[in-house]
């Protein structure tokens, strides 16, 4: 009967360890440097022929 509790504890420890490893992993998704989002947005909207309604007037 105690093997159920032992296997549950080992599984829980393994799950916590997997979350800890995943949280500390660096995926390198960010690109170093400056990104001008406003210029990118202007270019995308002008290429698609859309009107930008998000600017403050």
C-alpha positions as CSV (number, residue, x, y, z in Angstrom):
1,X,0.0,0.0,0.0
2,X,2.8,2.4,0.8
3,X,4.2,2.0,-2.8
4,X,1.2,4.1,-4.0
5,X,2.3,7.0,-1.8
6,X,5.9,6.6,-2.7
7,X,5.2,6.6,-6.4
8,X,2.8,9.6,-6.0
9,X,5.6,11.5,-4.1
10,X,8.2,10.7,-6.7
11,X,5.8,11.8,-9.5
12,X,5.1,15.0,-7.8
13,X,8.8,15.7,-7.2
14,X,9.5,15.0,-10.9
15,X,6.7,17.3,-12.0
16,X,8.0,20.1,-9.8
17,X,11.5,19.5,-11.1
18,X,10.3,19.7,-14.8
19,X,8.5,23.0,-14.1
20,X,11.6,24.4,-12.4
21,X,13.9,23.4,-15.3
22,X,11.4,24.9,-17.8
23,X,11.2,28.1,-15.9
24,X,15.0,28.6,-15.9
25,X,15.5,27.8,-19.5
26,X,16.5,30.7,-21.8
27,X,14.9,30.2,-25.3
28,X,16.7,33.1,-27.0
29,X,13.5,34.4,-28.5
30,X,14.3,38.0,-28.0
31,X,16.4,39.7,-30.6
32,X,19.0,42.2,-29.2
33,X,18.8,45.7,-30.3
34,X,16.1,48.4,-30.9
35,X,12.9,47.6,-32.7
36,X,10.7,50.5,-33.8
37,X,7.2,49.1,-33.6
38,X,5.5,52.3,-34.7
39,X,7.5,52.3,-38.0
40,X,6.8,48.6,-38.5
41,X,3.1,49.2,-37.9
42,X,3.0,52.2,-40.3
43,X,4.7,50.2,-43.1
44,X,2.5,47.2,-42.6
45,X,-0.7,49.2,-42.7
46,X,0.4,51.2,-45.7
47,X,1.3,48.1,-47.6
48,X,-2.1,46.6,-46.9
49,X,-3.9,49.9,-47.7
50,X,-5.5,50.2,-44.3
51,X,-6.3,53.2,-42.2
52,X,-4.7,53.5,-38.8
53,X,-7.5,54.2,-36.3
54,X,-5.4,53.8,-33.2
55,X,-3.6,57.1,-33.2
56,X,-4.6,59.8,-30.7
57,X,-6.2,62.8,-32.3
